[in-house]
Amino acid sequence: MDESGGERLSAEVMEHHPWQKRARAAGLTQKALADIIGQEPTTVSRQLRGKWARGVPQHTIAAILAWEVMSPALRKKWMMEIADSRAAREIEAETERQPESLEKELKEELHLREEEIKDLRKQIAKLEITDRRRGLR
């Protein structure tokens, strides 16, 4: 028995779980399946080996079934759309962060310039004191 009260499966049985076999038979790698369902490959591996108490999640099964019935051309198109969608999300996320990081950069630059101005004022004040002592002013 495992922690969830279910029967513990041997590694051999888990390695040959029916949905894992179907995915492999259809040419669907765990990495591709992970990309399709938006999860980490290690999570997909656990799902396909029957580690979940409730079995393989329905969305994972649906993705495997869809892959099985697709032509190679349609599979390629699907993976390209997923990659494009991921790239678009990454660009969007970067764009959303950009104003904050730009503002931070500008504030840092402003702070540096203010420090430079303070240093220049100190240097000018020292020069004025020196000039007064020499009687140049």
N, C-alpha and C positions, 0 to 999 in steps of 0.2 A: 504494500500500500504506500501511496505517496502522501505528501502533506495535505492535499486537498481531500483525502479519503478515497481517492480512486485507486484502481489497480496500477501498480508501477509496471511500465513496459520495459522490456529489455532493449538495449541499444540496437540490436539487430532488427527487432520489430519496428522500432521508431525510425530506423534508417530506411525502411521499406514501407512507410505509411502510404496508403492508397493515393492520397492527393500529391504526395511527393513524387510517386511513380508517374502519375498522370502528367504532372508538370514537366518532368524529365522527358517522358515519351513525346510530349508535344514540342520539345525543344525550348522550353521556357526555363531560363536559369533563375536562381534565387535572386541574383542582382537585378535582372530585368523585372521579375515579379515585385521586388521591393520598390523599384522605380515606379511601377504601375500603381501600386497601392499606397505609395508615399510613406513607406516604413523602412527601417533599417534592415539590411540583409540578415543580421543575427536574429531579429524578431521574426522575420519570415521563416528562417531555418527552424526556429522553435515551433512555429505554427505548423509547418509541414511535417514535423516529426512527432506531432501529437502531444506537445507539452502543455497545451491549454486544457483545463478541466472540461470546458464545454466543447472541445473539439476544434477543428479548423474553422476560423471565422468565416462567415458567409461572404464577406467582400473578397476574401482571398480565393474562395471556391469560385465565385463569379468571375474573377479575373482569369483563373485557370481555364474555366469553361469557355470564356470568350476567346482566349488565345487558341484553344483547340479548334474552334470553328472558323477562325480567320485564315485568309490566304497569306502567304509570306509577304506579299506586297502590302496588304492591309496591316499586318503586324508591324512592318517597317514604318508605315505611316503613323500608326498609333505611338510607337516609341519616339518618333521624331516630334510629334505633337506634345508628348510628355516632356521631352527635353526642351522644346521651345517654351512650354508653359513654365517649367522650372527656371529657365533663364530669365523669362519675363518677371517672375516673382522675385528673383535675386536682384534684378535691375531696379524693380519697384522698391524693394526693401532698401537698397543702397540710396536711391533717390530720396526716400523718406528720411533716412539718416543724414543725408548730405546737408540740409539746412542747419541742423544742429551742429554737425562737425564744422561746417563753414563758419558758423557764428562763433564756435569755440576757437577756431583758428584766428579769426579776426580779433577776438578779445585778447588772445595771447599776443598777437602782433601789436595791438594797441598798448598792452601792458609793457612790452619791450620798448616801444617808442617812448612811452612815458618815463621809463627808467633812464633811457638815453638822454631825454630832455633834463631830468633831474641832475644827471651826471654833468651835462654841459653847463647847467646853471651853477653848479658847485665850482666847476673849473673857472667860469667867468667871475664868480665872486672871489675866488682866490687870486685871479689875475688883477681884479680891481683893488684888492687889499695890497697886493704887491706894488701896483702902480702908485697907490697913495703913499706908501712908505718911501718910494723912490721920488716922490714929489712930481710924478708925471700927471697927476690929475688935480 
